[in-house]
Amino acid sequence: MVAARIPDVARALDESLKDPEVILRILHVISGLAIGGAERQLVILSRNLLRRGHQVLIYTLNDLVPRLPELQRSGVEVVVDQKRLRLDPLVIARLRRTARSWGAEVVHGWLYDGNVYTRIALRGLGIPVINSERSDNYRLSHAQRSGYALTRGWETALVANSHAGLAFASRLHRIPADRAHVVWNGIDLATADLEAVAAPALRAALWPGQEIFIACLVGSITPPKDHLLALDTAAVLHKRDPRWRFLFVGDQLRDTGAYQEAVQARFHELQLENVCRFTNERPDAVAHIAASDVLFSTSLFEGFPNVVLEAMACGTPVASTEYSDIRRILPLPWQVVHQRSPELLADAIQRAACERGSVAKAQRAWVERHATAERSVAAMEAVYALYATRNLTGLEVTRIDAANTKMIVSSKARHA
């Protein structure tokens, strides 16, 4: 039986389940399959779990699913629902019925809606419910806090994609330490290399005929991403060296809200019209990152930043403000500035560009050691098995070696 916890499965869980006959039926619940970081990680995880012999079903709570083509011919099953209310009883009933009829052995909720819907829909079924935390130190609305408070304890365990996020979630959900785990994001290096092939042509098309440096920021224009600091940094860099250009991927400048209006006003105040490009969310963001000399991040908070991982994988140096686990992730201390200062961030961006070769090599080595898709999937697989074993006949965790973070699973009989 389970006699120990996995203190940090992000570190070195490299083995799949030992017995090939042990197949888990894993149900994922998420708002949708939008072009976002959590959704990208879910696609990577689901495809790889299937390759490792498990059965996977994704249940979306709305029909915004632009990532759905990425799962075609993968074998991953997808149910697309559409909730009409914030907490839709009909969707809850359909989700509950699906979990039972499909035979889910463990259910993983993603993001706020996925967490709350799994807690409620699976209540009383005896199926382990794993919730997730994919950010850190953010403010929840009153309704969100109420939703979590009213369903507290209905989840079996929690997985965060950062140590900072785990600490935040542990305070928020009051979850016991032995049921809280960290699994860092992972990236498929071969896919990243393939996506980066388009970078030279893309770079040539952005500012044709100009000898320039490009600094790229990826993210929607929202307060947590702090585009105001990003624009201030752009102004400082361009004043120091007029060859700098700035590529903002993830959102267009618009005047549809107070923050967006403030960003647009700062953009015009700093007279950055000729040196900045803004583009909407794109599935080819990796090519834009690879086409840049530096990826920079001005985030106030988030979990494990996918775009930083993508830059590290494709050879683009990173400079960042301090948040979450970023100091654990970037290999060189100077890559993270200790103050939210445009001058200091500009210094780090310039140094990253100057030392591109050595920085890129150190970043890629870090990814290969800590954040490949295979490593992340193996770690998540171990968490699923740890809890699903309590609902499978003849399958038990016989040993968890916390020092080497390896788990041995044995099977005495097929599923009941």
Kinemage of the C-alpha trace (Angstrom):
@kinemage 1
@onewidth
@group {chain A} dominant
@subgroup {mainchain}
@vectorlist {calphas} color= white
{ca met a 1} P 0.000 0.000 0.000
{ca val a 2} L 1.043 3.623 -0.272
{ca ala a 3} L 3.369 4.339 2.628
{ca ala a 4} L 5.074 7.475 1.376
{ca arg a 5} L 4.315 10.495 -0.725
{ca ile a 6} L 6.125 11.779 -3.795
{ca pro a 7} L 7.643 15.011 -2.443
{ca asp a 8} L 8.488 16.494 -5.823
{ca val a 9} L 7.736 14.363 -8.848
{ca ala a 10} L 9.042 17.109 -11.121
{ca arg a 11} L 12.605 16.117 -10.336
{ca ala a 12} L 13.392 12.756 -11.834
{ca leu a 13} L 10.492 10.382 -12.487
{ca asp a 14} L 11.699 8.817 -15.679
{ca glu a 15} L 9.941 5.448 -15.699
{ca ser a 16} L 6.529 4.504 -16.969
{ca leu a 17} L 4.420 1.897 -15.169
{ca lys a 18} L 6.443 -1.295 -15.069
{ca asp a 19} L 3.642 -3.702 -15.993
{ca pro a 20} L 2.383 -3.126 -19.574
{ca glu a 21} L -0.971 -4.685 -18.605
{ca val a 22} L -1.638 -1.869 -16.143
{ca ile a 23} L -3.800 0.520 -18.132
{ca leu a 24} L -5.373 3.567 -16.529
{ca arg a 25} L -8.508 5.260 -17.839
{ca ile a 26} L -7.837 8.965 -17.295
{ca leu a 27} L -10.535 11.625 -17.730
{ca his a 28} L -9.447 15.254 -18.121
{ca val a 29} L -11.932 18.106 -17.603
{ca ile a 30} L -11.115 21.613 -18.854
{ca ser a 31} L -13.011 24.723 -19.951
{ca gly a 32} L -11.961 24.361 -23.586
{ca leu a 33} L -9.004 23.730 -25.873
{ca ala a 34} L -7.989 27.311 -26.576
{ca ile a 35} L -4.521 28.494 -27.670
{ca gly a 36} L -3.240 28.702 -24.114
{ca gly a 37} L -0.487 27.222 -21.993
{ca ala a 38} L -2.623 24.835 -19.942
{ca glu a 39} L -4.343 23.580 -23.079
{ca arg a 40} L -1.018 22.987 -24.816
{ca gln a 41} L 0.234 20.990 -21.842
{ca leu a 42} L -2.978 18.939 -21.800
{ca val a 43} L -2.546 18.050 -25.482
{ca ile a 44} L 1.087 17.028 -24.928
{ca leu a 45} L 0.185 15.005 -21.829
{ca ser a 46} L -2.794 13.243 -23.415
{ca arg a 47} L -0.970 12.190 -26.565
{ca asn a 48} L 1.945 10.825 -24.565
{ca leu a 49} L -0.220 9.025 -22.010
{ca leu a 50} L -1.895 7.242 -24.898
{ca arg a 51} L 1.493 6.224 -26.290
{ca arg a 52} L 2.331 4.793 -22.876
{ca gly a 53} L -0.688 2.484 -23.040
{ca his a 54} L -3.365 4.396 -21.131
{ca gln a 55} L -6.845 5.429 -22.260
{ca val a 56} L -7.548 9.167 -22.284
{ca leu a 57} L -10.758 11.176 -22.576
{ca ile a 58} L -10.872 14.990 -22.586
{ca tyr a 59} L -14.200 16.584 -21.609
{ca thr a 60} L -14.467 20.299 -22.459
{ca leu a 61} L -17.024 22.539 -20.781
{ca asn a 62} L -17.359 24.837 -23.794
{ca asp a 63} L -16.978 24.550 -27.543
{ca leu a 64} L -13.945 26.833 -27.907
{ca val a 65} L -11.572 24.121 -29.139
{ca pro a 66} L -9.067 25.471 -31.708
{ca arg a 67} L -6.494 22.924 -30.497
{ca leu a 68} L -8.784 20.017 -31.389
{ca pro a 69} L -6.999 19.315 -34.725
{ca glu a 70} L -3.802 18.627 -32.751
{ca leu a 71} L -5.534 15.542 -31.325
{ca gln a 72} L -6.855 14.163 -34.597
{ca arg a 73} L -5.750 10.592 -35.280
{ca ser a 74} L -4.022 10.518 -31.877
{ca gly a 75} L -6.529 8.119 -30.307
{ca val a 76} L -7.424 10.622 -27.578
{ca glu a 77} L -11.206 10.779 -27.140
{ca val a 78} L -12.790 14.220 -26.811
{ca val a 79} L -16.281 15.228 -25.671
{ca val a 80} L -17.154 18.870 -26.406
{ca asp a 81} L -19.955 20.239 -24.225
{ca gln a 82} L -21.244 23.801 -23.794
{ca lys a 83} L -22.250 25.149 -20.423
{ca arg a 84} L -24.982 27.797 -20.465
{ca leu a 85} L -24.551 28.921 -16.884
{ca arg a 86} L -21.510 29.522 -14.700
{ca leu a 87} L -22.439 26.313 -12.881
{ca asp a 88} L -24.632 24.397 -15.298
{ca pro a 89} L -26.487 21.463 -13.657
{ca leu a 90} L -27.093 19.800 -17.016
{ca val a 91} L -23.382 19.801 -17.838
{ca ile a 92} L -22.627 18.494 -14.340
{ca ala a 93} L -25.101 15.646 -14.910
{ca arg a 94} L -23.632 14.833 -18.335
{ca leu a 95} L -20.094 14.903 -16.995
{ca arg a 96} L -21.039 12.590 -14.128
{ca arg a 97} L -22.750 10.197 -16.534
{ca thr a 98} L -19.739 10.231 -18.863
{ca ala a 99} L -17.286 9.489 -16.037
{ca arg a 100} L -19.367 6.465 -14.994
{ca ser a 101} L -20.185 5.078 -18.437
{ca trp a 102} L -16.639 5.537 -19.768
{ca gly a 103} L -15.198 3.890 -16.671
{ca ala a 104} L -12.858 6.664 -15.515
{ca glu a 105} L -10.367 5.476 -12.888
{ca val a 106} L -8.942 8.906 -12.162
{ca val a 107} L -10.234 12.370 -13.116
{ca his a 108} L -8.035 15.452 -13.542
{ca gly a 109} L -9.596 18.921 -13.432
{ca trp a 110} L -7.755 21.753 -15.190
{ca leu a 111} L -8.077 25.440 -14.292
{ca tyr a 112} L -10.860 26.842 -12.119
{ca asp a 113} L -13.876 25.453 -13.985
{ca gly a 114} L -12.289 22.049 -14.370
{ca asn a 115} L -11.499 21.946 -10.659
{ca val a 116} L -14.994 22.887 -9.479
{ca tyr a 117} L -16.918 20.819 -12.034
{ca thr a 118} L -14.925 17.672 -11.226
{ca arg a 119} L -15.448 18.158 -7.491
{ca ile a 120} L -19.200 18.440 -7.885
{ca ala a 121} L -19.859 16.000 -10.735
{ca leu a 122} L -17.746 13.189 -9.286
{ca arg a 123} L -18.962 13.611 -5.711
{ca gly a 124} L -19.785 10.230 -4.154
{ca leu a 125} L -18.666 8.078 -7.099
{ca gly a 126} L -15.461 6.888 -5.457
{ca ile a 127} L -13.361 8.031 -8.408
{ca pro a 128} L -10.205 9.932 -7.392
{ca val a 129} L -10.395 13.626 -8.347
{ca ile a 130} L -7.118 15.455 -8.925
{ca asn a 131} L -7.287 19.236 -9.141
{ca ser a 132} L -4.669 21.538 -10.603
{ca glu a 133} L -3.005 24.875 -9.900
{ca arg a 134} L -1.301 26.522 -12.849
{ca ser a 135} L -0.525 30.000 -11.528
{ca asp a 136} L 0.564 31.715 -8.335
{ca asn a 137} L -0.384 34.549 -6.037
{ca tyr a 138} L -3.352 35.801 -8.049
{ca arg a 139} L -6.623 37.238 -6.781
{ca leu a 140} L -9.797 35.176 -7.055
{ca ser a 141} L -13.225 36.724 -7.411
{ca his a 142} L -15.737 36.362 -4.596
{ca ala a 143} L -17.658 33.790 -6.652
{ca gln a 144} L -14.506 31.753 -7.264
{ca arg a 145} L -13.533 31.784 -3.605
{ca ser a 146} L -17.050 30.700 -2.681
{ca gly a 147} L -16.974 27.877 -5.224
{ca tyr a 148} L -13.742 26.547 -3.780
{ca ala a 149} L -14.839 27.017 -0.161
{ca leu a 150} L -18.157 25.196 -0.651
{ca thr a 151} L -16.458 22.201 -2.284
{ca arg a 152} L -13.292 22.100 -0.175
{ca gly a 153} L -12.173 18.568 0.575
{ca trp a 154} L -14.094 17.056 -2.345
{ca glu a 155} L -10.849 16.709 -4.300
{ca thr a 156} L -8.508 13.779 -3.669
{ca ala a 157} L -5.210 15.489 -4.475
{ca leu a 158} L -3.724 18.542 -6.150
{ca val a 159} L -0.973 18.956 -8.735
{ca ala a 160} L 0.701 22.334 -9.330
{ca asn a 161} L 3.074 23.151 -12.166
{ca ser a 162} L 5.334 25.220 -9.913
{ca his a 163} L 6.562 25.174 -6.331
{ca ala a 164} L 5.245 28.688 -5.805
{ca gly a 165} L 1.864 27.628 -7.165
{ca leu a 166} L 1.786 24.639 -4.838
{ca ala a 167} L 2.419 26.864 -1.806
{ca phe a 168} L -0.344 29.222 -2.956
{ca ala a 169} L -2.792 26.374 -3.622
{ca ser a 170} L -2.008 24.674 -0.311
{ca arg a 171} L -3.039 27.833 1.526
{ca leu a 172} L -6.111 28.305 -0.653
{ca his a 173} L -7.424 24.742 -0.538
{ca arg a 174} L -5.935 23.647 2.824
{ca ile a 175} L -4.922 20.395 1.208
{ca pro a 176} L -2.725 18.027 3.250
{ca ala a 177} L 0.940 18.051 2.275
{ca asp a 178} L 0.932 14.337 1.433
{ca arg a 179} L -1.701 14.925 -1.274
{ca ala a 180} L -0.006 17.897 -2.941
{ca his a 181} L 2.513 17.463 -5.759
{ca val a 182} L 4.599 19.507 -8.189
{ca val a 183} L 4.893 18.442 -11.819
{ca trp a 184} L 6.693 20.932 -14.020
{ca asn a 185} L 5.550 21.543 -17.587
{ca gly a 186} L 7.267 19.638 -20.364
{ca ile a 187} L 8.023 20.233 -24.019
{ca asp a 188} L 8.471 17.913 -26.981
{ca leu a 189} L 11.921 18.958 -28.178
{ca ala a 190} L 11.553 17.371 -31.616
{ca thr a 191} L 8.308 19.277 -32.211
{ca ala a 192} L 9.866 22.535 -30.994
{ca asp a 193} L 12.806 22.049 -33.355
{ca leu a 194} L 10.396 21.436 -36.230
{ca glu a 195} L 8.286 24.510 -35.430
{ca ala a 196} L 11.415 26.675 -35.258
{ca val a 197} L 12.368 25.841 -38.868
{ca ala a 198} L 10.061 28.624 -40.099
{ca ala a 199} L 11.906 31.268 -38.023
{ca pro a 200} L 14.364 32.655 -40.635
{ca ala a 201} L 11.659 33.339 -43.222
{ca leu a 202} L 9.404 34.842 -40.585
{ca arg a 203} L 12.154 37.117 -39.295
{ca ala a 204} L 12.917 38.362 -42.803
{ca ala a 205} L 9.240 39.236 -43.304
{ca leu a 206} L 8.780 41.164 -40.051
{ca trp a 207} L 11.078 44.124 -40.753
{ca pro a 208} L 12.352 43.433 -44.286
{ca gly a 209} L 15.681 44.886 -45.318
{ca gln a 210} L 16.613 46.123 -41.830
{ca glu a 211} L 19.567 45.069 -39.694
{ca ile a 212} L 17.827 44.754 -36.336
{ca phe a 213} L 17.580 43.007 -32.984
{ca ile a 214} L 14.168 41.588 -32.012
{ca ala a 215} L 12.876 41.236 -28.456
{ca cys a 216} L 9.692 39.166 -28.200
{ca leu a 217} L 7.025 39.026 -25.490
{ca val a 218} L 4.222 36.443 -25.660
{ca gly a 219} L 0.980 36.924 -23.739
{ca ser a 220} L -2.423 38.561 -23.768
{ca ile a 221} L -2.667 42.233 -22.804
{ca thr a 222} L -3.783 41.810 -19.199
{ca pro a 223} L -2.494 43.250 -15.896
{ca pro a 224} L -0.637 40.041 -14.871
{ca lys a 225} L 1.566 40.262 -17.999
{ca asp a 226} L 2.399 43.950 -17.305
{ca his a 227} L 2.656 45.292 -20.839
{ca leu a 228} L 3.187 48.748 -19.351
{ca leu a 229} L 6.587 47.652 -18.029
{ca ala a 230} L 7.270 45.917 -21.335
{ca leu a 231} L 6.642 49.131 -23.290
{ca asp a 232} L 8.790 51.157 -20.898
{ca thr a 233} L 11.583 48.612 -21.386
{ca ala a 234} L 11.162 48.817 -25.162
{ca ala a 235} L 11.539 52.602 -25.008
{ca val a 236} L 14.722 52.338 -22.928
{ca leu a 237} L 16.252 49.745 -25.270
{ca his a 238} L 15.381 51.622 -28.439
{ca lys a 239} L 16.842 54.824 -27.033
{ca arg a 240} L 20.092 52.989 -26.253
{ca asp a 241} L 20.225 51.284 -29.636
{ca pro a 242} L 17.778 52.233 -32.434
{ca arg a 243} L 18.235 48.795 -34.025
{ca trp a 244} L 15.972 47.151 -31.432
{ca arg a 245} L 12.464 46.074 -32.516
{ca phe a 246} L 9.729 44.529 -30.377
{ca leu a 247} L 7.339 41.731 -31.233
{ca phe a 248} L 4.268 41.245 -29.019
{ca val a 249} L 2.510 37.930 -29.685
{ca gly a 250} L -0.855 37.034 -28.156
{ca asp a 251} L -3.025 40.133 -28.458
{ca gln a 252} L -3.703 43.187 -30.567
{ca leu a 253} L -3.710 46.732 -29.238
{ca arg a 254} L -7.326 47.666 -28.636
{ca asp a 255} L -9.484 49.941 -26.514
{ca thr a 256} L -11.927 47.407 -25.078
{ca gly a 257} L -11.084 47.853 -21.395
{ca ala a 258} L -9.378 50.143 -18.938
{ca tyr a 259} L -6.082 48.255 -18.945
{ca gln a 260} L -5.997 47.872 -22.725
{ca glu a 261} L -6.672 51.606 -23.059
{ca ala a 262} L -3.812 52.364 -20.663
{ca val a 263} L -1.436 50.173 -22.674
{ca gln a 264} L -2.481 51.813 -25.928
{ca ala a 265} L -2.014 55.288 -24.429
{ca arg a 266} L 1.483 54.399 -23.161
{ca phe a 267} L 2.370 52.948 -26.558
{ca his a 268} L 1.541 56.214 -28.317
{ca glu a 269} L 3.048 58.359 -25.546
{ca leu a 270} L 6.394 56.572 -25.983
{ca gln a 271} L 6.146 56.885 -29.786
{ca leu a 272} L 6.815 53.217 -30.413
{ca glu a 273} L 4.627 52.916 -33.517
{ca asn a 274} L 7.511 52.178 -35.888
{ca val a 275} L 9.373 49.695 -33.702
{ca cys a 276} L 6.626 47.435 -32.301
{ca arg a 277} L 4.421 44.785 -33.894
{ca phe a 278} L 1.382 43.255 -32.185
{ca thr a 279} L -0.210 39.997 -33.310
{ca asn a 280} L -3.058 37.868 -31.961
{ca glu a 281} L -2.737 34.462 -30.310
{ca arg a 282} L -1.126 32.125 -32.809
{ca pro a 283} L -0.446 28.401 -33.031
{ca asp a 284} L 3.000 29.212 -34.504
{ca ala a 285} L 4.211 31.214 -31.492
{ca val a 286} L 7.349 29.052 -31.279
{ca ala a 287} L 8.422 30.249 -34.749
{ca his a 288} L 8.009 33.870 -33.609
{ca ile a 289} L 10.079 33.167 -30.501
{ca ala a 290} L 12.782 31.429 -32.540
{ca ala a 291} L 12.832 34.374 -34.960
{ca ser a 292} L 13.710 36.723 -32.100
{ca asp a 293} L 17.050 37.536 -30.519
{ca val a 294} L 15.618 37.510 -26.981
{ca leu a 295} L 12.364 36.493 -25.334
{ca phe a 296} L 11.532 38.755 -22.423
{ca ser a 297} L 8.901 38.365 -19.747
{ca thr a 298} L 7.435 41.088 -17.534
{ca ser a 299} L 4.897 38.902 -15.724
{ca leu a 300} L 3.754 39.740 -12.221
{ca phe a 301} L 2.640 36.180 -11.545
{ca glu a 302} L 1.992 32.892 -13.314
{ca gly a 303} L 2.897 29.245 -12.853
{ca phe a 304} L 5.471 27.521 -15.029
{ca pro a 305} L 5.704 29.785 -18.103
{ca asn a 306} L 5.275 27.762 -21.287
{ca val a 307} L 6.698 30.511 -23.487
{ca val a 308} L 9.909 30.582 -21.454
{ca leu a 309} L 10.183 26.815 -21.847
{ca glu a 310} L 9.605 27.130 -25.607
{ca ala a 311} L 12.321 29.796 -25.907
{ca met a 312} L 14.756 27.664 -23.914
{ca ala a 313} L 14.028 24.708 -26.186
{ca cys a 314} L 14.424 26.553 -29.493
{ca gly a 315} L 17.610 28.471 -28.679
{ca thr a 316} L 16.312 31.960 -27.863
{ca pro a 317} L 17.830 33.548 -24.732
{ca val a 318} L 15.407 34.694 -22.018
{ca ala a 319} L 15.387 37.720 -19.713
{ca ser a 320} L 12.676 38.008 -17.089
{ca thr a 321} L 11.240 39.742 -14.087
{ca glu a 322} L 10.981 37.644 -10.928
{ca tyr a 323} L 7.897 35.504 -10.285
{ca ser a 324} L 6.944 31.958 -9.352
{ca asp a 325} L 9.696 29.386 -10.088
{ca ile a 326} L 11.509 31.462 -12.698
{ca arg a 327} L 14.790 31.488 -10.707
{ca arg a 328} L 14.656 27.690 -10.536
{ca ile a 329} L 14.099 27.542 -14.300
{ca leu a 330} L 16.488 30.017 -15.929
{ca pro a 331} L 20.031 28.664 -15.557
{ca leu a 332} L 21.947 31.967 -15.125
{ca pro a 333} L 21.182 34.252 -12.152
{ca trp a 334} L 21.470 37.507 -14.142
{ca gln a 335} L 18.643 36.397 -16.470
{ca val a 336} L 16.147 37.322 -13.704
{ca val a 337} L 16.103 40.962 -12.614
{ca his a 338} L 15.467 41.564 -8.922
{ca gln a 339} L 13.488 44.781 -9.412
{ca arg a 340} L 10.688 45.668 -11.802
{ca ser a 341} L 12.839 48.278 -13.494
{ca pro a 342} L 12.836 48.906 -17.280
{ca glu a 343} L 16.517 49.850 -17.097
{ca leu a 344} L 17.515 46.621 -15.347
{ca leu a 345} L 15.398 44.508 -17.663
{ca ala a 346} L 16.897 46.293 -20.670
{ca asp a 347} L 20.370 45.473 -19.294
{ca ala a 348} L 19.456 41.789 -19.055
{ca ile a 349} L 17.977 41.748 -22.578
{ca gln a 350} L 21.119 43.293 -24.032
{ca arg a 351} L 23.349 40.855 -22.178
{ca ala a 352} L 21.225 37.920 -23.325
{ca ala a 353} L 21.602 39.058 -26.932
{ca cys a 354} L 25.368 39.500 -26.557
{ca glu a 355} L 25.861 36.102 -24.906
{ca arg a 356} L 23.306 34.292 -27.053
{ca gly a 357} L 25.387 31.207 -27.790
{ca ser a 358} L 26.339 30.321 -24.219
{ca val a 359} L 22.910 31.224 -22.828
{ca ala a 360} L 21.089 29.145 -25.437
{ca lys a 361} L 23.325 26.151 -24.708
{ca ala a 362} L 22.737 26.378 -20.943
{ca gln a 363} L 18.979 26.759 -21.418
{ca arg a 364} L 18.663 23.756 -23.745
{ca ala a 365} L 20.680 21.622 -21.341
{ca trp a 366} L 18.347 22.604 -18.496
{ca val a 367} L 15.283 21.607 -20.532
{ca glu a 368} L 16.818 18.267 -21.450
{ca arg a 369} L 17.507 17.542 -17.766
{ca his a 370} L 14.300 18.819 -16.223
{ca ala a 371} L 11.449 19.620 -18.607
{ca thr a 372} L 11.117 17.266 -21.546
{ca ala a 373} L 7.636 16.036 -22.363
{ca glu a 374} L 8.724 12.505 -21.452
{ca arg a 375} L 9.840 13.562 -17.967
{ca ser a 376} L 6.697 15.594 -17.296
{ca val a 377} L 4.388 12.841 -18.531
{ca ala a 378} L 6.172 10.177 -16.469
{ca ala a 379} L 5.790 12.337 -13.376
{ca met a 380} L 2.087 12.926 -13.983
{ca glu a 381} L 1.577 9.248 -14.771
{ca ala a 382} L 3.057 8.389 -11.384
{ca val a 383} L 0.638 10.730 -9.626
{ca tyr a 384} L -2.344 9.197 -11.422
{ca ala a 385} L -1.202 5.688 -10.534
{ca leu a 386} L -0.626 6.683 -6.919
{ca tyr a 387} L -4.306 7.563 -6.499
{ca ala a 388} L -5.964 5.305 -9.069
{ca thr a 389} L -4.443 2.241 -7.393
{ca arg a 390} L -6.913 2.678 -4.559
{ca asn a 391} L -9.701 1.903 -7.034
{ca leu a 392} L -8.113 -0.946 -9.007
{ca thr a 393} L -8.211 -4.615 -8.042
{ca gly a 394} L -4.814 -6.268 -7.763
{ca leu a 395} L -2.795 -3.158 -8.585
{ca glu a 396} L -0.796 -1.518 -5.868
{ca val a 397} L 2.184 0.721 -5.435
{ca thr a 398} L 4.731 -1.614 -3.893
{ca arg a 399} L 7.489 0.925 -3.403
{ca ile a 400} L 8.050 4.639 -3.756
{ca asp a 401} L 11.720 5.504 -3.636
{ca ala a 402} L 11.595 9.177 -2.651
{ca ala a 403} L 15.368 9.603 -2.929
{ca asn a 404} L 15.434 8.499 -6.558
{ca thr a 405} L 11.786 9.478 -7.214
{ca lys a 406} L 11.031 6.137 -8.807
{ca met a 407} L 7.841 4.149 -8.314
{ca ile a 408} L 7.457 0.411 -8.777
{ca val a 409} L 3.961 -0.796 -9.676
{ca ser a 410} L 2.874 -4.413 -9.642
{ca ser a 411} L -0.240 -6.055 -11.022
{ca lys a 412} L -1.677 -9.254 -9.556
{ca ala a 413} L -4.882 -9.243 -11.589
{ca arg a 414} L -6.685 -7.321 -14.276
{ca his a 415} L -9.182 -4.590 -13.401
{ca ala a 416} L -12.335 -5.687 -11.676
